[in-house]
């Protein structure tokens, strides 16, 4: 799965959209913490940020590492079969 915007900050994306006069919509449900993804985004991730400002970069590196590892394993299994 590709996530090309994962390592970009929200403000950078919004600035790009504004600078290029691109329309966008913000889903109002994103503010509701009754959904797990939003609870994590609004309650848990800010705590990570206070503990380690590099946590996003570290998570992205880890995701990339495991994606590469999976691809390598898939190739080896294909070669083996």
NORBELPE-V590154 format. One record per backbone hydrogen bond with DSSP energy under -1.0 kcal/mol. NH is the residue of the N-H (numbers start at 1). CO is the residue of the C=O. E is the energy in kcal/mol with one decimal. If there is no record, write none. Layout:
BEGIN
<<NH CO E> <NH CO E>>
END
This chain:
BEGIN
<<6 3 -1.6> <8 5 -1.8> <13 9 -1.9> <14 10 -2.7> <15 11 -2.3> <16 12 -2.2> <17 13 -2.5> <18 14 -2.6> <19 15 -3.2> <20 16 -1.9> <21 18 -1.4> <22 17 -3.1> <30 27 -1.9> <31 28 -1.5> <32 29 -1.4> <39 35 -2.5> <40 36 -2.7> <41 37 -2.0> <42 38 -2.8> <43 39 -2.7> <44 39 -1.1> <45 40 -2.9> <48 44 -1.7> <49 45 -2.5> <50 46 -1.7> <51 47 -1.6> <52 48 -3.0> <55 52 -1.7> <58 54 -2.6> <59 55 -2.5> <60 56 -2.5> <61 57 -2.3> <62 58 -2.2> <63 59 -2.7> <64 60 -2.6> <65 61 -2.4> <66 62 -2.4> <67 63 -2.3> <68 64 -2.5> <69 65 -2.5> <70 66 -2.5> <71 67 -2.2> <72 68 -2.5> <73 69 -2.7> <74 70 -3.0> <75 71 -2.3> <76 72 -2.3> <77 73 -2.7> <78 74 -2.4> <79 75 -2.5> <80 76 -2.3> <81 77 -2.4>>
END
